[in-house]
């Protein structure tokens, strides 16, 4: 297991990069189902990047080499539209310490409307520097790559992935009331490993993640 997490991290990065290169050079035909499937695939791989960065925050990508572990986390966060690992790291651990309370940076107390909570969540994490870096990259890339492809396969999947991560990793598990004996203020989706993987790399099993944050995503299903 010591190197399995690192191998899986490289696999996700490699698949994400290969799929993106293909997509950015692909001639889009809206009459075919192919572009829509490619958008969904690229979205899923973007989510994999973030989940890998998340696992690095818990030290599970390469536990025996913390510097490599955190390097992989920084790389995956950067590839996911210039997210800052240094900004994500402390906030995520605050979330674990104070889940579902006023001190939880992921929680929006008082209004659990999906979009209100989502924009509060986005405002907590998305920075002007991140948007600026993405805008500069977009304008440079469109000199060589069709704008249509950049929007379809670089911008849209990253936004859909953010929605996916929020919906399955924050909104569903943490909304509403939780029993007093639930220390994590979290719930899990029903047991269905295929659905759990496709929806958010097993992070629908969210109580189990909070209960065992040192378990990497690819072993989380074993805790259910």
Phi, psi and omega per residue, in radians:
X1 nan -0.389 -3.013
X2 -1.032 -0.598 -3.131
X3 -1.900 -0.076 -3.103
X4 -1.095 -0.764 3.140
X5 -1.051 -0.685 3.123
X6 -1.171 -0.739 3.103
X7 -1.063 -0.784 -3.138
X8 -1.131 -0.659 3.099
X9 -1.076 -0.821 3.112
X10 -1.115 -0.635 3.125
X11 -1.095 -0.798 3.137
X12 -1.121 -0.786 3.114
X13 -1.064 -0.757 -3.136
X14 -1.115 -0.776 3.123
X15 -1.142 -0.738 3.114
X16 -1.047 -0.816 -3.105
X17 -1.158 -0.775 -3.120
X18 -1.117 -0.748 3.138
X19 -1.142 -0.712 -3.132
X20 -1.142 -0.779 3.118
X21 -1.037 -0.788 3.106
X22 -1.066 -0.816 -3.073
X23 -1.115 -0.651 -3.089
X24 -1.288 -0.276 3.106
X25 -1.890 0.032 -3.082
X26 -1.374 2.382 3.062
X27 -1.463 1.929 -2.987
X28 -1.255 2.280 3.070
X29 -2.224 1.800 -3.053
X30 -1.223 -0.214 3.101
X31 -1.361 -0.284 3.135
X32 -1.688 2.608 3.056
X33 -1.273 -0.192 -3.002
X34 -1.015 -0.836 -3.120
X35 -1.075 -0.593 -3.136
X36 -1.228 -0.672 3.085
X37 -1.169 -0.664 3.117
X38 -1.151 -0.650 3.077
X39 -1.092 -0.767 3.128
X40 -1.129 -0.711 3.123
X41 -1.128 -0.783 -3.139
X42 -1.132 -0.634 3.071
X43 -1.058 -0.809 -3.121
X44 -1.094 -0.661 3.139
X45 -1.284 -0.585 2.997
X46 -1.049 -0.763 3.106
X47 -1.062 -0.662 3.085
X48 -1.083 -0.657 3.067
X49 -1.042 -0.822 -3.095
X50 -1.192 -0.699 3.119
X51 -1.080 -0.642 3.094
X52 -1.155 -0.763 3.068
X53 -1.054 -0.705 3.118
X54 -1.086 -0.777 3.114
X55 -1.100 -0.629 3.104
X56 -1.085 -0.603 3.096
X57 -1.083 -0.483 3.104
X58 -1.691 0.093 3.049
X59 1.298 0.409 -3.011
X60 -1.868 -0.010 3.094
X61 -1.286 -0.806 3.094
X62 -2.557 1.366 -2.976
X63 -0.994 -0.570 -3.059
X64 -1.415 -0.171 3.133
X65 -2.350 1.464 -3.066
X66 -0.961 -0.653 -3.129
X67 -1.119 -0.745 3.096
X68 -1.183 -0.716 3.119
X69 -0.962 -0.881 -3.098
X70 -1.291 -0.499 3.043
X71 -1.086 -0.763 3.125
X72 -1.115 -0.657 3.093
X73 -1.109 -0.767 3.121
X74 -1.122 -0.715 -3.134
X75 -1.104 -0.829 -3.116
X76 -1.139 -0.697 3.102
X77 -1.113 -0.730 3.134
X78 -1.112 -0.764 3.139
X79 -1.124 -0.482 3.091
X80 -1.458 1.249 3.036
X81 0.933 0.798 2.987
X82 1.108 0.611 3.003
X83 -1.165 2.581 3.137
X84 -1.719 1.971 3.100
X85 -1.066 -0.668 -3.127
X86 -1.129 -0.544 3.096
X87 -1.401 -0.691 -3.106
X88 -1.193 -0.684 -2.999
X89 -0.971 -1.003 -3.106
X90 -1.153 -0.638 -3.135
X91 -1.147 -0.663 -3.134
X92 -1.173 -0.668 3.118
X93 -1.262 -0.503 2.980
X94 -1.107 -0.721 3.104
X95 -1.020 -0.760 3.139
X96 -1.181 -0.647 -3.121
X97 -1.292 -0.531 -2.998
X98 -2.245 0.604 -3.038
X99 -0.932 2.258 3.035
X100 1.306 0.316 3.118
X101 -2.122 3.078 3.132
X102 -1.100 -0.397 -3.127
X103 -1.513 -0.012 -3.139
X104 -1.508 2.011 -3.114
X105 -1.157 -0.302 -3.130
X106 -1.568 -0.187 -2.987
X107 -1.724 2.475 3.112
X108 -2.100 1.533 -3.059
X109 -1.297 2.434 3.047
X110 1.741 -0.372 3.091
X111 -2.594 1.850 -3.084
X112 -1.746 0.316 2.966
X113 -0.996 2.319 -3.028
X114 -0.951 -0.884 -3.017
X115 -1.277 -0.621 3.078
X116 -1.086 -0.785 3.137
X117 -1.169 -0.712 -3.127
X118 -1.077 -0.789 -3.111
X119 -1.232 -0.530 3.024
X120 -1.154 -0.719 3.102
X121 -1.108 -0.805 -3.137
X122 -1.111 -0.716 -3.139
X123 -1.099 -0.524 3.141
X124 -1.213 -0.520 -2.975
X125 -2.016 -0.589 -3.085
X126 -1.427 2.255 -3.107
X127 -1.938 2.808 3.101
X128 -1.117 -0.576 3.137
X129 -1.189 -0.638 3.082
X130 -1.115 -0.797 3.119
X131 -1.114 -0.725 3.134
X132 -1.108 -0.768 3.123
X133 -1.099 -0.720 3.115
X134 -1.137 -0.704 -3.135
X135 -1.139 -0.740 3.116
X136 -1.119 -0.776 3.131
X137 -1.076 -0.756 3.137
X138 -1.033 -0.811 -3.091
X139 -1.223 -0.499 3.051
X140 -1.300 -0.770 -3.091
X141 -1.168 -0.548 -3.087
X142 -1.257 -0.131 3.008
X143 -1.240 -0.385 -3.063
X144 -2.135 -0.331 -3.023
X145 -2.175 2.437 3.118
X146 -0.975 2.344 3.139
X147 -0.998 -0.683 3.130
X148 -0.971 -0.796 -3.127
X149 -1.162 -0.700 3.115
X150 -1.068 -0.753 -3.138
X151 -1.184 -0.810 -3.064
X152 -1.185 -0.692 -2.929
X153 -2.021 -0.143 3.085
X154 -1.966 -0.830 -3.075
X155 -1.443 -0.934 -3.074
X156 -1.039 -0.824 3.129
X157 -1.064 -0.611 3.130
X158 -1.168 -0.667 3.109
X159 -1.226 -0.759 3.110
X160 -1.082 -0.642 3.111
X161 -1.144 -0.691 3.084
X162 -1.068 -0.741 3.070
X163 -1.081 -0.759 -3.134
X164 -1.068 -0.825 -3.136
X165 -1.105 -0.733 3.132
X166 -1.150 -0.799 -3.054
X167 -1.123 -0.868 -3.059
X168 -1.528 -0.411 -3.060
X169 -1.815 -0.206 -3.135
X170 -2.300 -0.997 -3.000
X171 -1.132 -0.998 -3.100
X172 -1.094 -0.837 -3.072
X173 -1.267 -0.475 -2.987
X174 -1.915 -0.144 -3.096
X175 -1.279 2.818 3.035
X176 1.316 -3.010 -3.133
X177 -1.503 2.612 3.080
X178 -2.223 2.585 -3.115
X179 -1.106 2.587 -3.130
X180 -0.978 -0.528 -3.129
X181 -1.419 0.019 3.087
X182 -1.605 1.687 -3.019
X183 -1.228 -0.317 -3.045
X184 -1.750 -0.058 -3.083
X185 0.826 0.843 -3.076
X186 -2.501 2.648 3.053
X187 -2.271 2.881 -3.138
X188 -2.041 2.691 3.022
X189 -1.238 2.895 3.131
X190 -1.145 2.703 -3.043
X191 -1.223 1.952 3.054
X192 -2.812 1.715 -2.946
X193 -1.133 -0.659 3.125
X194 -1.143 -0.825 3.120
X195 -1.096 -0.686 -3.125
X196 -1.154 -0.674 3.115
X197 -1.202 -0.817 -3.087
X198 -1.173 -0.585 -3.085
X199 -1.312 -0.722 -3.105
X200 -2.985 0.794 3.047
X201 0.919 0.775 3.083
X202 1.279 0.103 -3.118
X203 -1.423 0.014 2.899
X204 -1.191 -0.393 3.021
X205 -1.429 1.164 -2.884
X206 -1.428 -0.614 3.066
X207 -1.042 -0.732 -3.126
X208 -1.109 -0.636 3.100
X209 -1.129 -0.804 3.138
X210 -1.148 -0.573 -3.128
X211 -1.319 -0.430 -3.137
X212 -2.465 1.224 -3.067
X213 -1.151 -0.246 3.099
X214 -1.492 0.059 3.082
X215 -1.589 2.118 -3.133
X216 -1.153 2.799 -3.042
X217 -1.001 -0.624 -3.026
X218 -1.373 -0.061 3.020
X219 -2.043 0.020 -3.051
X220 -1.109 -0.567 -3.135
X221 -1.069 -0.429 -3.140
X222 -1.215 -0.305 -3.108
X223 -1.492 -0.172 -3.055
X224 -1.436 nan nan
